[in-house]
């Protein structure tokens, strides 16, 4: 697997991610959020991002708006779970870097590693 560029384990994946520049990490997280939302739904994508990045719903809402997401587009589903428009999930990426400049990259990498089974390549 390694010869093809795939990571064998989450630890190996994390090591490869740490070597990437911020722009690449940001692009992969935004793409992963989009892809997870397509396959599992927006609520699941938001939940997985929040869990991996250590953000509760208030933190997610803050990151979303800090990253350029319109506050007026946030809402709740029929089970009262926080939702954002699927086309605006990208806003979580610059948002988390804004609300936590010191650890933003680490939080984004945590999300990619937590979703290792979704995509295991760099």
BELLIN-V822329 format. One record per residue. OMEGA is omega in whole degrees, 0 to 359 (* if undefined). Layout:
OMEGA  OMEGA
This chain:
183  180  180  180  179  177  181  185  174  179  178  178  178  180  178  180  180  180  183  177  185  182  180  178  181  180  180  179  180  179  179  177  179  183  178  178  178  184  188  181  183  182  180  178  179  180  182  178  180  181  183  183  179  180  172  183  177  178  177  179  179  179  180  182  178  180  177  176  181  180  182  181  177  178  179  175  184  175  177  176  180  176  173  175  181  182  181  180  178  183  178  184  177  180  181  176  179  184  179  183  183  185  183  180  179  180  178  177  177  178  180  179  179  179  180  182  177  181  184  179  171  *
